[in-house]
Amino acid sequence: MAPQTDGSIWPLLVHRARTQPSLPYLTSIDREGMRTELSGTSLLNAIAKTSGALVDEAELEPGARIAMHLPWHWQRTVWCLAAWTVGVVIVDHGNPAECDLVVADLNSALPFVEDFEPWVVSLHPLGLAEANLPTTVVDATSVCRMQPDALLVTPASGDGPAIELSDGSALTRVQALEWTVTSDGSDARLLLNHAAVEGFAAWLLPSLHPLVGVGAVILCDGQDSEQLATQEGATRIWQ
């Protein structure tokens, strides 16, 4: 088990990276079969950069709200964990007019470009930046890459709001961690197939499952779960 927490996410990420630096944290396999694997160490680096961008570039403070329009993808895990690291709230497909920032992939961002200057995250399997973006969006991938490798902004401590779903349900960071602990086996290499995951599970398990124990997550989208579980050594399939 991870150490006891008051809802602070960054210490859990550091603990994971220090105790299991090279073991997989997240494996993502897209519909084309492209496989992306992030260890605790590589994820910590990505979250440090993204957290820095949220604070220093987007000027978000704890309690600020992100209208999250990223699809099922490993980048969504990075952005959720970065937001919770600095105390920012994820709003599932939130109304941009009611939030402080819009984070989206390019297609999802297009309806918002005239009024909200969304931050566009590349969905390239290797995290390469989008080419030829319109001038009415922010290239979030490039902004994050320019941030320091270490976390130089102040991480949020203690409890605070974490996520709001489109049905109005919400959890704090402590509640999100508790939900994760009680909903899955913390030692499992957990396969999450998009079609079978909804509600809090779709947001919390890809991000928090490896933080509450020694497990890992495998994200896939439409493949044969049993076959992929055998291929990837999954010990549990989320049904």
GUTI-871751 format. One record per residue (C-alpha): residue number from 1; chain; x, y, z. Coordinates in steps of 0.5 Angstrom, whole numbers, plus 500, padded with zeros to 3 digits. Example, Ala and Ser with C-alpha at 12.3 -4.5 7.8 and 13.67 -1.06 7.14 Angstrom:
<atoms>
1; A; 525; 491; 516
2; A; 527; 498; 514
</atoms>
This chain:
<atoms>
1; A; 500; 500; 500
2; A; 502; 507; 499
3; A; 503; 511; 505
4; A; 497; 515; 509
5; A; 495; 521; 505
6; A; 491; 527; 507
7; A; 489; 528; 500
8; A; 496; 531; 497
9; A; 497; 527; 491
10; A; 505; 529; 489
11; A; 508; 526; 495
12; A; 504; 519; 493
13; A; 507; 520; 486
14; A; 514; 521; 489
15; A; 513; 515; 493
16; A; 511; 511; 487
17; A; 517; 513; 483
18; A; 522; 512; 488
19; A; 520; 505; 490
20; A; 518; 503; 483
21; A; 522; 507; 479
22; A; 522; 503; 472
23; A; 516; 499; 473
24; A; 510; 500; 469
25; A; 505; 505; 472
26; A; 501; 506; 465
27; A; 501; 502; 459
28; A; 496; 505; 453
29; A; 494; 501; 447
30; A; 490; 505; 442
31; A; 485; 502; 437
32; A; 491; 502; 432
33; A; 495; 498; 436
34; A; 500; 503; 438
35; A; 503; 502; 445
36; A; 505; 507; 450
37; A; 508; 505; 456
38; A; 510; 510; 462
39; A; 514; 508; 468
40; A; 513; 512; 475
41; A; 519; 516; 473
42; A; 517; 518; 467
43; A; 510; 520; 469
44; A; 513; 524; 475
45; A; 517; 528; 470
46; A; 511; 529; 465
47; A; 506; 531; 471
48; A; 512; 536; 474
49; A; 512; 539; 467
50; A; 504; 540; 466
51; A; 503; 542; 473
52; A; 508; 548; 472
53; A; 505; 550; 466
54; A; 498; 550; 469
55; A; 501; 555; 475
56; A; 506; 559; 471
57; A; 503; 559; 464
58; A; 495; 558; 465
59; A; 496; 562; 472
60; A; 491; 557; 476
61; A; 490; 557; 483
62; A; 488; 551; 488
63; A; 480; 551; 487
64; A; 481; 553; 480
65; A; 477; 549; 475
66; A; 479; 546; 468
67; A; 473; 544; 463
68; A; 477; 537; 461
69; A; 475; 535; 454
70; A; 480; 530; 453
71; A; 478; 523; 450
72; A; 480; 516; 453
73; A; 488; 517; 453
74; A; 494; 517; 457
75; A; 495; 524; 456
76; A; 488; 525; 460
77; A; 491; 521; 466
78; A; 497; 526; 466
79; A; 493; 532; 466
80; A; 488; 529; 471
81; A; 494; 528; 476
82; A; 498; 534; 474
83; A; 491; 538; 476
84; A; 490; 534; 483
85; A; 498; 536; 484
86; A; 496; 543; 484
87; A; 489; 543; 487
88; A; 485; 544; 481
89; A; 479; 541; 479
90; A; 477; 537; 473
91; A; 470; 538; 470
92; A; 468; 532; 466
93; A; 466; 536; 459
94; A; 465; 542; 463
95; A; 462; 548; 460
96; A; 468; 553; 459
97; A; 464; 559; 461
98; A; 464; 556; 468
99; A; 471; 554; 468
100; A; 478; 557; 468
101; A; 481; 553; 463
102; A; 479; 549; 457
103; A; 484; 543; 456
104; A; 482; 539; 450
105; A; 484; 535; 444
106; A; 484; 539; 437
107; A; 477; 536; 435
108; A; 474; 537; 441
109; A; 477; 544; 442
110; A; 474; 547; 435
111; A; 467; 549; 438
112; A; 471; 553; 443
113; A; 476; 557; 439
114; A; 472; 563; 438
115; A; 471; 565; 445
116; A; 475; 561; 450
117; A; 482; 560; 447
118; A; 483; 552; 449
119; A; 489; 549; 451
120; A; 490; 543; 445
121; A; 494; 537; 448
122; A; 496; 532; 442
123; A; 494; 525; 442
124; A; 500; 523; 438
125; A; 502; 516; 442
126; A; 509; 519; 443
127; A; 507; 525; 445
128; A; 509; 529; 439
129; A; 506; 536; 438
130; A; 500; 538; 434
131; A; 502; 541; 427
132; A; 499; 547; 424
133; A; 495; 549; 430
134; A; 490; 555; 429
135; A; 492; 561; 432
136; A; 486; 561; 437
137; A; 488; 555; 441
138; A; 494; 554; 446
139; A; 499; 549; 444
140; A; 499; 545; 451
141; A; 504; 540; 449
142; A; 509; 545; 447
143; A; 508; 549; 453
144; A; 509; 543; 458
145; A; 515; 541; 454
146; A; 518; 548; 456
147; A; 517; 547; 463
148; A; 523; 545; 468
149; A; 523; 537; 469
150; A; 523; 538; 477
151; A; 516; 541; 480
152; A; 518; 548; 482
153; A; 511; 550; 483
154; A; 508; 549; 490
155; A; 504; 542; 490
156; A; 497; 543; 494
157; A; 497; 540; 501
158; A; 491; 537; 504
159; A; 484; 535; 502
160; A; 480; 539; 497
161; A; 475; 538; 491
162; A; 478; 534; 485
163; A; 473; 532; 480
164; A; 466; 534; 478
165; A; 462; 529; 473
166; A; 457; 531; 468
167; A; 451; 528; 472
168; A; 453; 533; 478
169; A; 457; 528; 482
170; A; 463; 530; 485
171; A; 469; 528; 490
172; A; 475; 531; 494
173; A; 482; 528; 493
174; A; 481; 524; 499
175; A; 474; 521; 497
176; A; 477; 520; 490
177; A; 483; 516; 493
178; A; 478; 512; 498
179; A; 474; 511; 492
180; A; 479; 508; 489
181; A; 482; 504; 494
182; A; 475; 501; 496
183; A; 473; 499; 488
184; A; 479; 495; 486
185; A; 485; 491; 488
186; A; 491; 495; 489
187; A; 496; 490; 487
188; A; 492; 488; 481
189; A; 495; 490; 474
190; A; 488; 492; 472
191; A; 486; 492; 464
192; A; 481; 498; 463
193; A; 477; 497; 456
194; A; 474; 504; 455
195; A; 467; 501; 453
196; A; 467; 498; 460
197; A; 469; 504; 464
198; A; 464; 509; 466
199; A; 463; 515; 471
200; A; 468; 516; 477
201; A; 472; 509; 474
202; A; 473; 512; 468
203; A; 477; 518; 471
204; A; 480; 515; 477
205; A; 482; 508; 476
206; A; 487; 510; 470
207; A; 490; 516; 475
208; A; 490; 513; 482
209; A; 490; 506; 482
210; A; 497; 505; 481
211; A; 498; 510; 487
212; A; 494; 506; 492
213; A; 498; 500; 492
214; A; 503; 497; 487
215; A; 499; 496; 481
216; A; 499; 498; 474
217; A; 494; 500; 469
218; A; 493; 498; 462
219; A; 488; 502; 458
220; A; 485; 500; 451
221; A; 480; 502; 447
222; A; 475; 496; 444
223; A; 480; 491; 443
224; A; 479; 484; 446
225; A; 480; 484; 453
226; A; 481; 477; 455
227; A; 486; 477; 449
228; A; 490; 483; 451
229; A; 490; 481; 458
230; A; 494; 475; 457
231; A; 498; 479; 452
232; A; 500; 484; 457
233; A; 500; 480; 463
234; A; 494; 483; 467
235; A; 491; 480; 473
236; A; 484; 483; 473
237; A; 480; 486; 468
238; A; 475; 492; 470
239; A; 468; 489; 468
</atoms>
